[in-house]
Amino acid sequence: MNAKDSTPGPDLTGQPSGSDSARAITESPTKLPTTTHPETLSEPSPAQVQLRQQILAARRAGTRDAIIETLSVSQIDEPIDLDSDVEPDEAISKSIEGYRLVREISRGGQATVYEGLDEGTRRRVAIKIIIGGRYLSSRARARFEREVRTLARLDHPGVVGVLNKGRTSDGSFYLVTDFIEGDPLDLYLERARTEGMTQADVVRLFAKIATAVEEAHLQRIIHRDLKPSNILVDKRGEPHVLDFGLARLIDPDAPTPWPAREVTVTGNVIGSLPWASPEQARGDIVQLGAASDVYALGVMLYQALIGQFPYPVACPIHELTRNICEESPRVPKAGEPLPFGTIPQLLWEINMAALAKNAAERPATAGAFAMLLTEALAGRHVAKSRPGRRWPARSGGLVVVGLVLIVIAVLRVDVSSHTRPLPHPFSSFQNSLGMKFVLIQAGAFNMGASAESAAGSLDEAWHKVRLTQAFYIATTEVTRGQYQAVMGNRDAQAASSDNAHVAVDRISRDDALEFCRRLSSTERRPYRLPTEAEWEYACRAETVGDFSGTGKILEMGWISRSGRDQPRRIAMKRPNDYGLYDTHGNVAEWCADDYIESLREKSVTDPLHIDPASPGVIRGGSVLDSADRCRSASRQPLAAAERQPGVGFRVVVGHSASVVPSQK
């Protein structure tokens, strides 16, 4: 919390702090008149408070580095002496019970941050004192309380945690957080580059930053002010995200939970404009979501890799806003010297995806962005890359070390030798192919289309299903790169560096089962296809409507209305509440069951339908399908040997009660 806090930058005209507009106020000889009977005032009027705040703000914007003195009620209407100074050391005289202010660390337009000492524990802390004293505006007070509540909800080593809050002896609001000794992101990168930091190290660092921001996104919190000065990198090279003063709290009880209610006003720019997303620059709160934070991460990654902003920012605000909303990021010229060397095509594409003007075209959350960066590292050998050299090209696709065993009873696969234990319960894990799996607990749900669904069909009877076994399910569909790594070039749809992260399609169920068999013999875990009930249970994530997550199909998946008839890169849309991506659209997914024309209309436990005379079943719809076929309840028959466009799969780990391995 000891980095620069909202460091003064260009004003709204694009001029540095202390510009002529601010200086004109500070140099004005005009004095405010004194009220005739100041002693009769019990509280200053709103107009007086606003005028006082404006004068003090103008003073701070000038060339002097002056501290704002505390004002009493009787002083509120006295003439303001703009030529007087207050020594900075006087600020240390503020009294906070239990803490001692040691030194000022940084100062911005909203707050001053001090290094402090917890007198009880002798622990070093950072103390953020909000500017405005007891005349803090209601909006600033709301921002302060919002930051406290936000930090209290977050528990991640990459997010600076809140320890305490209160008011100083002069009535100022303060916030106590962990003390992080380190440098802002931009200064850290500048120094680290001279010490041999590689491009791979930069990507790893940004993956960690994005993972920390994902903690906020999982708690339905949008930071909205991500920039280098709000990310501290400590002496060990670990990043810490701070300053959630502008964070947006998503109200889970609101009718539309994402995005939700907002204390700011449409049309106002929220955050620091050079790093703001197009929707932020337009003041469009309706479109403001987790993808807006992804955009800011993309701007910072571009700055790190290219050494400048994606577009001109040293310009008047109207030009900057236009550049953010319309100007494409500058493509570096061939041979152009870059801070960390030539940028590989895959990394460039990931960065450009984060900088998409349309929020729906970006990775949906910071976690999705982190996963793409991690895959870029896994897909290319970058550990020893140096500035000026390309990452070595991929040879033979992703390294094969892992996945999946199909253990459905009809195949009777022997798994007695597959003894590698599953991860600890209530956890998630990532296998050696980079697939992330989350644990889905056993439970009961209503399967099929409810009576309220206008699109429900006869084969989607609404009925109760109970699952007695927990299982792990992949958060994403199998990609072309992962499929080729296991199966080789047996199919025409070979993966390249450009499409390795696109969901694989034209896969038969027989292909998917063979993929599972080959990989599980290496991974030595019981990997398989999900049953229909498991698939829908995980897809719904405790929802009952046609679509999970936000409930809006264009936010959750790629369908025919998305304007492209080819599968897309995985995890570019929003996940459902279990963290699963692309359960609606992109590619339809094979299940272990065979198709039956009508689901049971009664309560059932661990259902699995196996009938060699029946076709297989696919769920979730694809980029070729209408929204109706991409519903949580939608199910389609397809011959198990058919390889159709838009048909792929995802995998599951764990024994279902109805998918029993054979025993020796």
C-alpha angles and dihedrals in degrees: 000000000000098000124103106297111215092329111211109262135164115336122232091281092055093252122129121260111283092041123160093268092059094037091053089064096044093048095047111118091211115122125203112245119250118243112245096233109023092163090068092063115100094177132008116253119250089249091054093049092048092049092048091050092049093051092047091048090052090049092052090050092056129086096273121089096217130165120231111242122220114261126216123212091256091052097053095091098037119115112272115238101212093182096060122099132204117212112246091232089067089071089065088063089075107116122223114177111241095011137081121208109227106178143337112261104180142345132208140165094278107033149358120233123211134186106240142181125230099225092204099052099018086232120153111240139173116240118199113199115195115230115239103059115214090338091069110148120246090247092052090046090052089050090051094050090045091054091051093050092045096052091045089060095051125083111175132120089232094057120073106241128224118240105174146341136202145117130292125232090270094050098260117144116240138187125204118208140164114293113239117193106206148085134284111262097257094049091045093053092047092052096039092052090061088051095056104272109168132216089252089056089054092052092048090050092052091047088056092048091050091048090055091049088049088063087064092045091052087055090050092252125136115200097206095185105065111154136135095272090056093055117071121194113204129215091274092055094253116141125227124195115216145167106060091173092121095038118137116228113212111218108224091196094055116108089245105035098187113071101011145167118338136195094209126080126250109254095037119110110239119202132002108328102218089061096035123118121240091258090052092048089052091048090238105157093174091067095038110114145124090305088065089064089047088057091054089050088051092053091051092047090050090050090051095048100037101028096234143054119287089247137008112295101168093088140090116297095254091054092045091051090050091049092051093048100039114012116096116226112267114257112223115242122248110276093012110150110245129189095249103020135263113342116237116236094245094052091046091053091051091050091048091049089056089050096051111138091223110069091213090062094057128083102282098232140011088257091059089050091049090051092052091051091049090050090051088057093046093046096052131036103246106148094103100030114134133200111280095028129094121237108263112265120256116260118202097350125270119352110264115233111130160011149095152018124189108213104171111146095241091065095041094206112187110236100168090111093049096092104149105125123241118247118274113288119265091031144102128227142186123225127216093269090061094253112146119214129195127200117247111199123223114264148125131272143161110265124202133025118325122228089257093061110102091196100051117130135204094265092057102071112174109242143149118263127187121199114198099187130063118226141183118240129191113252090219140036119261110274131219091251093051092045093050091046089061103031101032120214095322091127132055090237096082119174123243132183088267098055106022091113095048115107110262116241139174086066122145121213088248088057091050092050091050090049088054093047095050097046098043091057086062099037092042093214129115100259120169147141116289121251115244091255093050091047094052093042090055093041094052094047090196096317125125103196130093094271131031129221110030091358090236113113097207090055093047106041153006112258136162090280089061088082102240130087098206128084115263135223110286124257097021094123129058120287125234121248091277091055096254119145130209098008084140114056131329094094130358110241130229119234129200093245129089116235122267122187096231130029117225116277095212140059113293136177125224095341120202124166117202118176119153089204093059130076121247124260132240127197140198101031126242145248087276094058137084121246091263092065092048096060121121090249099042116116131179132191120233131169109258092234095049119112106201131174110260096023119117138129150231127217139234133209121212141051116282115212088241096040100068122178119229117257129221 
